[in-house]
């Protein structure tokens, strides 16, 4: 069945991930888990701005450290999900090895990619 095939593929990917990042796979997963904690709702505009800025700082520091220590390159875009309230909440980031990713692969500079992402959410 499709579900058992998906489980098998997922399991194999996880095994390969642990093999490839033998010494750091757990730390990578912990950082991923930490990232899921930044989805708080019911905040004021100022609180959401503060949380967004704090999240940007933490993500960029963590991803820069992973890039430097383990050669893991990253390109990501963040934006607030409440359209009228979060207009100013948008951020795009790349590690040095992915520096031109948005321009080369998406044909969009930082502002354009953030705009596209906001339109998507």
C-alpha positions, 0 to 999 in steps of 0.5 A: 500500500502507499502508506506502508511504502511511505513509512518504509521510505521515511524509515530509510531516509531517517537511517541514512540521515543518522548515518550521514550525521553520525555525531550530530543527528540528535543535535540537529533534531533537537534544534528542529524541535526547538523551532516548532516552539515558535508558533504561539498565537493570541499575541498583540502586534508588539508581542508578535513583532518581538517574538518574530525578531527573537525567532529570527535571531535564534534561527539565524544563529543556530543555522549559521553555527550548523553551517560553520560546524557541519557544512549544513547550508540553509535558505529560509523565509519567515513571515507572520501569518495574520495578513493585516496584522503582520505586514511588517513581519517578513525575513529571508536568510541564507547561509554563505553556501546558499547565498544566491539561492533565491536569485539563481533558483527563484529569480527573486531578490529577498524582498520579492521572495518574502512577498511571494511567501506572504502571498502563499500563506 
